[in-house]
């Protein structure tokens, strides 16, 4: 009897560490069928959600990939680590004491890997700080026997350029385009392609689930699926509106199964970093801004914050805060228009040209025409329950003055703390970024047969050919 009891005790102590898997999706908002979008088919993500928890109020800290990813891998707000300017030109090391999360996993004996959707190539990193390769290998199969892994799988979908889903094509005439956009056929066709790209994402999720089960890892791997920033559309990505920051977050934890659970708690995606360490049984560093949102030390957020600086050739300075019901946006360079030149958006967003073209003809109606204003208000304040598209700016209204002041004070208090050592790009650096982005646009259009100064009329013609004639030939 004694021998049996000893063996039993040893067996229970020999439980392996859990594997931690982060699945990144590039540029996505809540357009999934498990988030109640009827126009898109995402059965594999629906399955993942059915096996775990779907979070309805998860937000990234930045509306563009490099800033957001720099923030997530460190668990820090991006402006606190000088990583907010997209594709930072003058990269610097991380501040003293701040490390990528892989360092903590490695110290605990974890194997760290990073792959793309093929399982054969390195996955996207795109960090805005100086660093060596922080991963051990591409694939977790290179680890030692019985060694736990921390892994990332980075899926490019639905990042532009969008791709057709030949198996389940989506008719642009029947889709429900968000009310924050005018009902124009180019915008509809572009939106349908975005949804088809999400369906490609779902195919990859199916491959990942199949692989985990085939390798016997499904019951020992905690999975976090989330977007690195919001959807790649005109007033979404690179802006601090909901669709620039509000992303899907699904967590599957086989050690504490909670099927079909829905959480309405506020979560910042930097909380994934702290929570992953905690669920792995590791200590969360005190300097991290992220908190634990699952497990036995679960914390609750009162606010989430958003940060935007230069993106390509579009310099800016925007901050935001929301308590889940009300949103405050602080345009700290309000002299810059919403539609300042962005070579990236002009090249890849048909809506950028549609707005300019219709506005020049006097045919861009309200409320869409306000996006063509030469300046922005310093503050924007929205009631997200009654105005989820963030169309009606309530800043200054007496009815909401107390709540707006609360959010202003809370946001300024945070920024005074975390941005006291933030470095600002000089004019020469900004000029270099603008030149690089503009040349990228020019060279890309040359490949399409356009040279010299390109008019909005020519760009409209280009988009009709790309979105309709090309599709008809497939």
C-alpha angles and dihedrals in degrees: 000000000000092000092050092052092049092050091049092051093049091049094055092050092052095070110138124241113263119257115239119213126185115194112196123199117197117233107347138146127185097302096130127115090237086059089054101262106145096192097068133062114220106156096158095052088044088055092049090051091048089057096048146003127316114204116209099189106047119139136187118224095233134030096226132064107244095047093044095046092048088053096047097048090054100033088233136121106260097235090054091062098038092249101118102099106088112250089359110224099203100044119192134191118268116271118273111288097013116116137171111263090247089073091062092046092049091050087055092053099262124146111229122210138169126195140163128234092285092061085225107077134058114272125236118279107163097175120178094215135070112269143145120235102299096194130081096218146332098261130040089222087081091069125104120270111284092003114142119233140213108204142175126205110193116201117192095207130136090018114117135295087068120217132214120247101219092186095055110017117187121223109230090208093065104040123108106237114201113265091239088078130065115250099254125150094234091053090047093050091047091049092051090053090050089056091047089053089054088055088056087053089054091053089057091049087056090053091051094050091048092050094049091051094045091052093047092246101115094090095046103043127088108209127204116188117187145140121256090219140340130292121303100247134119105274096020119061110053091021129089096232117119095269091054095054110015108093140166118267121186123175125193114191113178091188091063107024114204109170122205092354118163121202122196094184119124112258131180112207088234083069087070087070096054093039093051091054091047095049088050089056094251130132117257111231112246094231094062116109092207120093135208112265099172135041134038095316097050116165131195129230124219095188143016124207136214130204133194131176132153116343111188108305093346110090116194144149116216132154131182143187132191135181090199094265104049128037129201120194119191113202099199091182097040093162088077114090123234088241100048111150113288112175090196093055094041090054099042109022116072089192090065089063095037091058094048093045096048093042092054088053093047090244101114104104131205134305090026094051092066087073088068094061115131091229137025129226113260090236132031120190124187138185099221094194096057097026108032092162090059095231102136113064108210097181110139095018111140093223092062100032096110094050093044091051090049091055093044092054093045093049095046092048091055094045093049087056103043102032101049090104097036115135119223121216115246124231093259092057092048090049090052091052092049093050092049093049094046092050089050090056094046094049093046092052092047088061087056091052099259120125137173122011108354117212126213088246089059091047090052089053090048092053094047090054093046099046101036115019092042092050093049091057094054 
